[in-house]
């Protein structure tokens, strides 16, 4: 199997370079894709260190380190606490979205506000599921929306702020009032897999309908929804 991974990497690289030679408009940087594919193949067999990957694939340690770092940023790979590289959370996205859609539909009925699922994508967060409120005046975040991982309750969850804040970690959610979007309040809770935050469940609504705070109104329901998703993802 290891020999197969190595030979595939060599074959893809040779095919890639042949295409480069036959088309002057293509630059050698297209070789990144077959190398990335070879890395994914290798860690699917078993978790590996960057040094192991470099030896296995015949690449320099610096090249593998750069590739792995970028692939971790975009969830193609994940780095465990022991430094070993594993397949990333992007490969569970289809199941995650299917499960979340059903849970968020129930959450929308409970809160009467827009319920969404956000996942990390590099320096941004991406909306992968959105169930809109039935109110005319409502929060809107279409599937595919990407925003910088800076403001908003989901950003604080996905960036690790929630786990770094003792009180937020204990209650299980993070709230925000007009932090990213004027006129909107939101609360988000983490979806965890193997102890890692892989997504954030968020409910957002107009401040006109928030009598107290987003957390007091929706925090418990959002946390329950996040835990329901986690249970459905458990093996």
Buried (B, 14 or more C-beta within 10 A) or exposed (E): EEEEBBEBBBEBBEEBBEEBEEEEEEEEEEBBEBBBBBBBBBBEEEBBBBEBBBBBBEBEEEBBBEBBEBBBBBBBBBBEEEEBBBBBBBBBBEEBBEBBBBBBEBBBEBBBBBBBBBBBBBEBBBBBBBBBBEEEEBBEBEEEBEBEBEBBBBBBBBBEBBEEEEEBBEBBBBBBBEBBBEEBBBBBBBBBBEEEBBBBBBBBBBEEBBEEBBBEBBBBBBBBBBBBBBEBBEE
